[in-house]
Amino acid sequence: MIVIAGALLGALIGGVTARRRKGNAADMAQYAAGFGICFALLGLIVTIAIDKMLM
């Protein structure tokens, strides 16, 4: 659940960042994908850490 939320939040932040920097649609898509992947990986690390702490 944290991974999906991180991916969606990252995509949203990436799209807004590209729009703020006056990027075109391809720039927004690339930023959204990059940020989405990054935040999903961070969410995965957090999920694994929480799982290890609870066991």
C-alpha positions, 0 to 999 in steps of 0.5 A: 500500500505504501509503495502504490501511494509513493508511486502516485505521489511521486508521479503527481510531484513529478508532473507538477515540477515539470509544469512549473519548469515550463516543460512540454507533455513529454517532459511532464511524462518523463518527470512523472515516471522518474519521480514515481519510480523513485518514490515507489522504491522509497516506499518499498524500502519503508515497507521492508523496514516496517516489516522487519521491525515488527517481526 
